[in-house]
């Protein structure tokens, strides 16, 4: 992943049961230096679609 040269946006759900958002965020920051990592507060895996549009708007401004 570190070889990627394009911008990468990583959106993570704070309360996901599939992964530990903090650990994934830390690793993504290390492996994707050109990336932007956002942990969506109070979000779960199933609530990501509604959160995604608002978070993407906030992170791209």
Secondary structure, DSSP 8 states (H G I E B T S, - for coil): -TT--S-EEEEEETT-SSS-HHHHHHHHHHH-TTEEEEEETT--GGGHHHHHHHHHHHHT-
